[in-house]
Every structure is written in structure tokens, then in C-alpha cells.
């Protein structure tokens, strides 16, 4: 077989538009890759938005708790504060404004009784206990 015969057989078996077909296959593969990447980008974008909302809610809750909001009323305070945050205020500013405007959302501080054993004599409250144990 000579070169001319081989070239003739190749030209008979391979169509003339073979380079275009190969190029189209490569393009379709690239388009499939691009579509997959676009889908992945969309999923990542949705996840990022969800995480951003969660972070902003956590920051707002922290600001409310630091401002003295009651834990029992946190959901009410969060709803009011989120409205102010959407208007451009920081969570800290919004929390302070909500707590000052709605005092029923503020946590009630209870007085904690204090005991001490530092006193001497009959008035310290522990003298009766000392007498009981000293008699033994």
C-alpha cells in the first residue's frame, strides 16, 4: 500500500466534517461542565444567603440579650429589632432602642439576699449555732 491508497481509504471512512464534529463534542462537554458549575454556584449562593440570615439573627439575639432583654420575650424583641435593622441600624442600636421603647421586654432583676458570717457577737445570726456546737 502506498500513501495515496491510505489517504483515499481514510478520506472514504472519515467524513469531511470530522474536525467540526470533534469540536462540537468538546463544546458540548464544556457546556455541560458550565451548566454543572452554574447549578453548584446557585446552591452555594442559596446556602450563603441562609448562613447570612442565621448570622444576622444570632447577632441580633446577642445584642438584645446584652441590652437586657428577657429570654422569655426574646422572640418578640427579635421581631421588633429586625424591623429596625432593615432600616439601616446596627443590631446594637436597634436593641437599645427597642428595650428603651418597650420596657416590658426587659429582664426583671431580682434582689438576691446576701448572707455573711463575718460579724461577731449576738447579732450576726450565727451565734446561736456556735453556742450549740461549743456546748459539746
MDTraj code that builds the backbone (N, CA, C; nanometers):
import mdtraj as md
import numpy as np

residues = "UNK UNK UNK UNK UNK UNK UNK UNK UNK UNK UNK UNK UNK UNK UNK UNK UNK UNK UNK UNK UNK UNK UNK UNK UNK UNK UNK UNK UNK UNK UNK UNK UNK UNK UNK UNK UNK UNK UNK UNK UNK UNK UNK UNK UNK UNK UNK UNK UNK UNK UNK UNK UNK UNK UNK UNK UNK UNK UNK UNK UNK UNK UNK UNK UNK UNK UNK UNK UNK UNK UNK UNK UNK UNK UNK UNK UNK UNK UNK UNK UNK UNK UNK UNK UNK UNK UNK UNK UNK UNK UNK UNK UNK UNK UNK UNK UNK UNK UNK UNK UNK UNK UNK UNK UNK UNK UNK UNK UNK UNK UNK UNK UNK UNK UNK UNK UNK UNK UNK UNK UNK UNK UNK UNK UNK UNK UNK UNK UNK UNK UNK UNK UNK UNK UNK UNK".split()
xyz = np.array([
    [0.0824, -0.1180, 0.0000],
    [0.0000, 0.0000, 0.0000],
    [0.0865, 0.1238, 0.0000],
    [0.0483, 0.2092, -0.0834],
    [0.1217, 0.3341, -0.0889],
    [0.0439, 0.4434, -0.0161],
    [0.1010, 0.5588, -0.0069],
    [0.0414, 0.6709, 0.0671],
    [-0.0897, 0.7175, 0.0066],
    [-0.0972, 0.7140, -0.1240],
    [-0.2203, 0.7597, -0.1890],
    [-0.3362, 0.6681, -0.1550],
    [-0.3126, 0.5408, -0.1514],
    [-0.4182, 0.4449, -0.1184],
    [-0.4642, 0.4643, 0.0260],
    [-0.3711, 0.4850, 0.1144],
    [-0.4056, 0.5060, 0.2558],
    [-0.4863, 0.6343, 0.2717],
    [-0.4450, 0.7394, 0.2066],
    [-0.5176, 0.8664, 0.2150],
    [-0.6578, 0.8527, 0.1591],
    [-0.6717, 0.7763, 0.0499],
    [-0.8033, 0.7559, -0.0099],
    [-0.8931, 0.6778, 0.0857],
    [-0.8411, 0.5747, 0.1500],
    [-0.9207, 0.4962, 0.2446],
    [-0.9621, 0.5808, 0.3664],
    [-0.8709, 0.6614, 0.4127],
    [-0.9035, 0.7482, 0.5268],
    [-1.0114, 0.8470, 0.4879],
    [-0.9989, 0.9064, 0.3714],
    [-1.0989, 1.0044, 0.3283],
    [-1.2338, 0.9394, 0.3036],
    [-1.2369, 0.8126, 0.2655],
    [-1.3635, 0.7423, 0.2465],
    [-1.4284, 0.7087, 0.3814],
    [-1.3478, 0.6721, 0.4815],
    [-1.4009, 0.6310, 0.6119],
    [-1.4303, 0.7492, 0.7046],
    [-1.3524, 0.8536, 0.6954],
    [-1.3706, 0.9703, 0.7824],
    [-1.4423, 1.0784, 0.7029],
    [-1.5538, 1.1263, 0.7538],
    [-1.6244, 1.2312, 0.6812],
    [-1.5431, 1.3603, 0.6797],
    [-1.5782, 1.4460, 0.5850],
    [-1.5040, 1.5709, 0.5689],
    [-1.5245, 1.6658, 0.6869],
    [-1.6367, 1.6553, 0.7556],
    [-1.6630, 1.7474, 0.8661],
    [-1.6220, 1.6874, 1.0012],
    [-1.5298, 1.5939, 1.0026],
    [-1.4833, 1.5312, 1.1265],
    [-1.4258, 1.6330, 1.2247],
    [-1.3465, 1.7304, 1.1816],
    [-1.2971, 1.8290, 1.2786],
    [-1.4109, 1.9089, 1.3430],
    [-1.5144, 1.9385, 1.2657],
    [-1.6275, 2.0128, 1.3214],
    [-1.7029, 1.9278, 1.4230],
    [-1.7182, 1.7988, 1.3944],
    [-1.7869, 1.7088, 1.4875],
    [-1.7084, 1.6992, 1.6183],
    [-1.5777, 1.6838, 1.6070],
    [-1.4937, 1.6761, 1.7266],
    [-1.5019, 1.8061, 1.8057],
    [-1.5022, 1.9178, 1.7363],
    [-1.5118, 2.0487, 1.8017],
    [-1.6471, 2.0636, 1.8711],
    [-1.7539, 2.0170, 1.8068],
    [-1.8869, 2.0233, 1.8678],
    [-1.8949, 1.9354, 1.9930],
    [-1.8300, 1.8187, 1.9884],
    [-1.8279, 1.7320, 2.1067],
    [-1.7572, 1.8005, 2.2237],
    [-1.6464, 1.8637, 2.1956],
    [-1.5721, 1.9350, 2.3000],
    [-1.6564, 2.0497, 2.3552],
    [-1.7229, 2.1221, 2.2661],
    [-1.8079, 2.2332, 2.3105],
    [-1.9249, 2.1842, 2.3951],
    [-1.9845, 2.0734, 2.3560],
    [-2.0970, 2.0222, 2.4346],
    [-2.0500, 1.9745, 2.5719],
    [-1.9298, 1.9162, 2.5793],
    [-1.8745, 1.8775, 2.7090],
    [-1.8498, 2.0005, 2.7958],
    [-1.7942, 2.1039, 2.7354],
    [-1.7675, 2.2281, 2.8096],
    [-1.8981, 2.2922, 2.8556],
    [-1.9996, 2.2896, 2.7712],
    [-2.1296, 2.3455, 2.8096],
    [-2.1906, 2.2676, 2.9256],
    [-2.1742, 2.1358, 2.9236],
    [-2.2247, 2.0536, 3.0341],
    [-2.1511, 2.0879, 3.1635],
    [-2.0199, 2.1080, 3.1546],
    [-1.9418, 2.1473, 3.2721],
    [-1.9865, 2.2839, 3.3235],
    [-2.0094, 2.3765, 3.2317],
    [-2.0540, 2.5114, 3.2695],
    [-2.1901, 2.5051, 3.3369],
    [-2.2806, 2.4246, 3.2835],
    [-2.4135, 2.4105, 3.3444],
    [-2.4034, 2.3520, 3.4853],
    [-2.3167, 2.2526, 3.5025],
    [-2.2983, 2.1926, 3.6353],
    [-2.2411, 2.2951, 3.7332],
    [-2.1463, 2.3754, 3.6856],
    [-2.0877, 2.4786, 3.7715],
    [-2.1896, 2.5870, 3.8067],
    [-2.2759, 2.6225, 3.7110],
    [-2.3805, 2.7215, 3.7396],
    [-2.4774, 2.6691, 3.8452],
    [-2.5116, 2.5412, 3.8349],
    [-2.6022, 2.4804, 3.9334],
    [-2.5371, 2.4807, 4.0714],
    [-2.4098, 2.4428, 4.0758],
    [-2.3371, 2.4417, 4.2029],
    [-2.3256, 2.5828, 4.2605],
    [-2.3028, 2.6807, 4.1751],
    [-2.2950, 2.8199, 4.2189],
    [-2.4279, 2.8660, 4.2767],
    [-2.5372, 2.8267, 4.2142],
    [-2.6694, 2.8616, 4.2660],
    [-2.6943, 2.8009, 4.4031],
    [-2.6550, 2.6747, 4.4205],
    [-2.6707, 2.6085, 4.5504],
    [-2.5847, 2.6757, 4.6563],
    [-2.4622, 2.7105, 4.6198],
    [-2.3729, 2.7788, 4.7144],
    [-2.4278, 2.9164, 4.7507],
    [-2.4844, 2.9840, 4.6543],
    [-2.5425, 3.1155, 4.6789],
    [-2.6597, 3.1060, 4.7760],
    [-2.7456, 3.0059, 4.7575],
    [-2.8584, 2.9859, 4.8493],
    [-2.8089, 2.9529, 4.9894],
    [-2.7082, 2.8688, 4.9988],
    [-2.6520, 2.8312, 5.1296],
    [-2.5896, 2.9526, 5.1978],
    [-2.5200, 3.0343, 5.1217],
    [-2.4579, 3.1546, 5.1764],
    [-2.5634, 3.2515, 5.2277],
    [-2.6708, 3.2673, 5.1547],
    [-2.7800, 3.3545, 5.1978],
    [-2.8418, 3.3030, 5.3273],
    [-2.8611, 3.1721, 5.3352],
    [-2.9168, 3.1115, 5.4564],
    [-2.8242, 3.1332, 5.5758],
    [-2.6951, 3.1133, 5.5563],
    [-2.5991, 3.1340, 5.6643],
    [-2.5919, 3.2803, 5.7057],
    [-2.6031, 3.3695, 5.6097],
    [-2.6008, 3.5127, 5.6393],
    [-2.7211, 3.5519, 5.7245],
    [-2.8386, 3.4971, 5.6923],
    [-2.9582, 3.5254, 5.7716],
    [-2.9442, 3.4697, 5.9131],
    [-2.8886, 3.3505, 5.9249],
    [-2.8681, 3.2899, 6.0563],
    [-2.7706, 3.3725, 6.1393],
    [-2.6642, 3.4192, 6.0770],
    [-2.5658, 3.5014, 6.1467],
    [-2.6270, 3.6328, 6.1922],
    [-2.7041, 3.6964, 6.1064],
    [-2.7643, 3.8236, 6.1428],
    [-2.8647, 3.8055, 6.2559],
    [-2.9387, 3.6944, 6.2548],
    [-3.0329, 3.6670, 6.3642],
    [-2.9576, 3.6431, 6.4950],
    [-2.8468, 3.5712, 6.4882],
    [-2.7671, 3.5456, 6.6084],
    [-2.7071, 3.6747, 6.6636],
    [-2.6596, 3.7623, 6.5749],
    [-2.6058, 3.8910, 6.6193],
    [-2.7138, 3.9748, 6.6864],
    [-2.8340, 3.9723, 6.6308],
    [-2.9444, 4.0489, 6.6876],
    [-2.9839, 3.9931, 6.8237],
    [-2.9901, 3.8605, 6.8360],
    [-3.0227, 3.7993, 6.9653],
    [-2.9180, 3.8350, 7.0698],
    [-2.7921, 3.8303, 7.0315],
    [-2.6847, 3.8650, 7.1236],
    [-2.6965, 4.0099, 7.1681],
    [-2.7241, 4.0992, 7.0741],
    [-2.7394, 4.2408, 7.1082],
    [-2.8567, 4.2611, 7.2035],
    [-2.9654, 4.1894, 7.1813],
    [-3.0816, 4.2011, 7.2702],
    [-3.0489, 4.1508, 7.4102],
    [-2.9843, 4.0366, 7.4183],
    [-2.9502, 3.9823, 7.5496],
    [-2.8505, 4.0715, 7.6226],
    [-2.7565, 4.1280, 7.5485],
    [-2.6600, 4.2195, 7.6098],
    [-2.7272, 4.3495, 7.6543],
    [-2.8356, 4.3864, 7.5902],
    [-2.9090, 4.5078, 7.6266],
    [-3.0036, 4.4848, 7.7432],
    [-3.0203, 4.3606, 7.7842],
    [-3.1034, 4.3319, 7.8998],
    [-3.2405, 4.2775, 7.8679],
    [-3.2609, 4.2253, 7.7492],
    [-3.3919, 4.1698, 7.7136],
    [-3.4150, 4.0389, 7.7888],
    [-3.5410, 4.0148, 7.8236],
    [-3.5774, 3.8907, 7.8917],
    [-3.5737, 3.7750, 7.7927],
    [-3.5239, 3.6617, 7.8372],
    [-3.5157, 3.5446, 7.7492],
    [-3.6541, 3.4987, 7.7053],
    [-3.7522, 3.5153, 7.7945],
    [-3.8886, 3.4721, 7.7633],
    [-3.9517, 3.5577, 7.6537],
    [-3.9071, 3.6801, 7.6413],
    [-3.9637, 3.7740, 7.5439],
    [-3.8704, 3.7968, 7.4246],
    [-3.7739, 3.7101, 7.4092],
    [-3.6724, 3.7294, 7.3054],
    [-3.7317, 3.7254, 7.1652],
    [-3.8299, 3.6401, 7.1407],
    [-3.8875, 3.6311, 7.0057],
    [-3.9609, 3.7603, 6.9689],
    [-4.0324, 3.8199, 7.0650],
    [-4.0998, 3.9477, 7.0380],
    [-3.9976, 4.0568, 7.0093],
    [-3.8965, 4.0633, 7.0946],
    [-3.7934, 4.1655, 7.0783],
    [-3.7173, 4.1462, 6.9476],
    [-3.6957, 4.0214, 6.9099],
    [-3.6242, 3.9920, 6.7852],
    [-3.7024, 4.0416, 6.6644],
    [-3.8339, 4.0215, 6.6664],
    [-3.9171, 4.0679, 6.5544],
    [-3.9113, 4.2200, 6.5423],
    [-3.9212, 4.2895, 6.6548],
    [-3.9167, 4.4359, 6.6513],
    [-3.7786, 4.4866, 6.6105],
    [-3.6756, 4.4232, 6.6618],
    [-3.5395, 4.4667, 6.6318],
    [-3.5041, 4.4421, 6.4858],
    [-3.5515, 4.3324, 6.4295],
    [-3.5192, 4.3027, 6.2892],
    [-3.5783, 4.4077, 6.1957],
    [-3.6938, 4.4636, 6.2332],
    [-3.7529, 4.5705, 6.1514],
    [-3.6613, 4.6924, 6.1517],
    [-3.6089, 4.7274, 6.2690],
    [-3.5183, 4.8423, 6.2765],
    [-3.3859, 4.8145, 6.2058],
    [-3.3398, 4.6910, 6.2123],
    [-3.2139, 4.6567, 6.1445],
    [-3.2277, 4.6695, 5.9930],
    [-3.3460, 4.6387, 5.9418],
    [-3.3683, 4.6515, 5.7973],
    [-3.3685, 4.7973, 5.7537],
    [-3.3968, 4.8873, 5.8475],
    [-3.3984, 5.0294, 5.8128],
    [-3.2588, 5.0906, 5.8183],
    [-3.1581, 5.0107, 5.8519],
    [-3.0213, 5.0598, 5.8451],
    [-2.9497, 5.0709, 5.9781],
    [-3.0139, 5.0388, 6.0880],
    [-2.9485, 5.0476, 6.2185],
    [-2.8695, 4.9201, 6.2455],
    [-2.7675, 4.9340, 6.3282],
    [-2.6923, 4.8160, 6.3696],
    [-2.7754, 4.7391, 6.4716],
    [-2.7481, 4.6105, 6.4895],
    [-2.8249, 4.5333, 6.5879],
    [-2.8169, 4.5913, 6.7292],
    [-2.7007, 4.6444, 6.7663],
    [-2.6845, 4.7020, 6.8998],
    [-2.7716, 4.8257, 6.9173],
    [-2.7705, 4.9146, 6.8170],
    [-2.8536, 5.0357, 6.8239],
    [-3.0015, 4.9997, 6.8278],
    [-3.0404, 4.9069, 6.7436],
    [-3.1811, 4.8666, 6.7381],
    [-3.2240, 4.8023, 6.8697],
    [-3.1383, 4.7199, 6.9283],
    [-3.1722, 4.6539, 7.0543],
    [-3.1893, 4.7555, 7.1663],
    [-3.0998, 4.8516, 7.1737],
    [-3.1117, 4.9550, 7.2779],
    [-3.2403, 5.0346, 7.2607],
    [-3.2733, 5.0678, 7.1373],
    [-3.3949, 5.1445, 7.1109],
    [-3.5200, 5.0639, 7.1466],
    [-3.5214, 4.9372, 7.1129],
    [-3.6373, 4.8522, 7.1430],
    [-3.6533, 4.8340, 7.2937],
    [-3.5445, 4.8092, 7.3642],
    [-3.5523, 4.7887, 7.5089],
    [-3.5981, 4.9164, 7.5791],
    [-3.5528, 5.0316, 7.5312],
    [-3.5969, 5.1570, 7.5949],
    [-3.7415, 5.1904, 7.5586],
    [-3.7850, 5.1553, 7.4390],
    [-3.9220, 5.1871, 7.3968],
    [-4.0240, 5.0886, 7.4539],
    [-3.9840, 4.9649, 7.4765],
    [-4.0751, 4.8620, 7.5265],
    [-4.0175, 4.8029, 7.6555],
    [-4.0416, 4.8669, 7.7679],
    [-3.9806, 4.8198, 7.8933],
    [-4.0289, 4.6817, 7.9378],
    [-4.1448, 4.6378, 7.8903],
    [-4.1917, 4.5045, 7.9293],
    [-4.1052, 4.3927, 7.8702],
    [-4.0205, 4.4258, 7.7734],
    [-3.9306, 4.3263, 7.7151],
    [-3.8020, 4.3104, 7.7964],
    [-3.7809, 4.4020, 7.8900],
    [-3.6580, 4.3996, 7.9687],
    [-3.6673, 4.2942, 8.0784],
    [-3.5553, 4.2307, 8.1048],
    [-3.5500, 4.1283, 8.2090],
    [-3.5641, 4.1945, 8.3456],
    [-3.6365, 4.1290, 8.4342],
    [-3.6561, 4.1804, 8.5695],
    [-3.5429, 4.1286, 8.6569],
    [-3.4747, 4.2208, 8.7223],
    [-3.3665, 4.1833, 8.8121],
    [-3.4225, 4.1613, 8.9516],
    [-3.4041, 4.0434, 9.0047],
    [-3.4494, 4.0150, 9.1404],
    [-3.3343, 4.0382, 9.2368],
    [-3.3683, 4.0906, 9.3550],
    [-3.2668, 4.1089, 9.4580],
    [-3.2313, 3.9735, 9.5171],
    [-3.1048, 3.9488, 9.5253],
    [-3.0564, 3.8235, 9.5803],
    [-3.0131, 3.8505, 9.7239],
    [-3.0693, 3.7776, 9.8202],
    [-3.0291, 3.8012, 9.9593],
    [-2.8824, 3.7639, 9.9794],
    [-2.8178, 3.8424, 10.0624],
    [-2.6757, 3.8189, 10.0890],
    [-2.6586, 3.7782, 10.2350],
    [-2.5814, 3.6764, 10.2559],
    [-2.5516, 3.6286, 10.3900],
    [-2.4022, 3.6406, 10.4122],
    [-2.3658, 3.6723, 10.5333],
    [-2.2240, 3.6745, 10.5642],
    [-2.2031, 3.6203, 10.7042],
    [-2.0923, 3.5609, 10.7259],
    [-2.0569, 3.5068, 10.8568],
    [-1.9438, 3.5873, 10.9171],
    [-1.9279, 3.7070, 10.8724],
    [-1.8150, 3.7873, 10.9172],
    [-1.8374, 3.8617, 11.0469],
    [-1.9610, 3.8744, 11.0927],
    [-1.9876, 3.9527, 11.2138],
    [-1.9563, 3.8764, 11.3410],
    [-1.9359, 3.9490, 11.4489],
    [-1.9085, 3.8885, 11.5789],
    [-2.0178, 3.9302, 11.6760],
    [-2.0473, 3.8453, 11.7678],
    [-2.1441, 3.8812, 11.8703],
    [-2.2768, 3.8139, 11.8473],
    [-2.3769, 3.8634, 11.9203],
    [-2.5096, 3.8033, 11.9189],
    [-2.5905, 3.8387, 11.7952],
    [-2.5585, 3.9441, 11.7250],
    [-2.6423, 3.9906, 11.6150],
    [-2.6039, 3.9345, 11.4788],
    [-2.5022, 3.8518, 11.4712],
    [-2.4580, 3.8060, 11.3397],
    [-2.5394, 3.6896, 11.2849],
    [-2.6307, 3.6298, 11.3624],
    [-2.7143, 3.5228, 11.3128],
    [-2.6536, 3.3855, 11.3281],
    [-2.5254, 3.3788, 11.3492],
    [-2.4580, 3.2504, 11.3642],
    [-2.4192, 3.2226, 11.5092],
    [-2.4452, 3.3178, 11.5954],
    [-2.4049, 3.2991, 11.7351],
    [-2.4797, 3.1836, 11.7997],
    [-2.6064, 3.1663, 11.7654],
    [-2.6831, 3.0554, 11.8226],
    [-2.6262, 2.9219, 11.7765],
    [-2.5846, 2.9143, 11.6551],
    [-2.5255, 2.7908, 11.6025],
    [-2.3921, 2.7637, 11.6715],
    [-2.3145, 2.8664, 11.6934],
    [-2.1855, 2.8494, 11.7610],
    [-2.2060, 2.8009, 11.9046],
    [-2.3078, 2.8537, 11.9704],
    [-2.3348, 2.8129, 12.1083],
    [-2.3724, 2.6653, 12.1152],
    [-2.4488, 2.6197, 12.0161],
    [-2.4899, 2.4793, 12.0166],
    [-2.3684, 2.3888, 12.0056],
    [-2.2782, 2.4223, 11.9161],
    [-2.1629, 2.3360, 11.8944],
    [-2.0536, 2.3561, 11.9986],
    [-2.0501, 2.4724, 12.0612],
    [-1.9475, 2.4945, 12.1633],
    [-1.9827, 2.4241, 12.2938],
    [-2.1089, 2.3932, 12.3155],
    [-2.1513, 2.3255, 12.4370],
    [-2.1121, 2.1785, 12.4351],
    [-2.0827, 2.1237, 12.3284],
    [-2.0495, 1.9810, 12.3196],
    [-1.9131, 1.9557, 12.3621],
])
top = md.Topology()
chain = top.add_chain()
for i, resn in enumerate(residues, 1):
    res = top.add_residue(resn, chain, resSeq=i)
    for name in ("N", "CA", "C"):
        top.add_atom(name, md.element.get_by_symbol(name[0]), res)
traj = md.Trajectory(xyz[None], top)
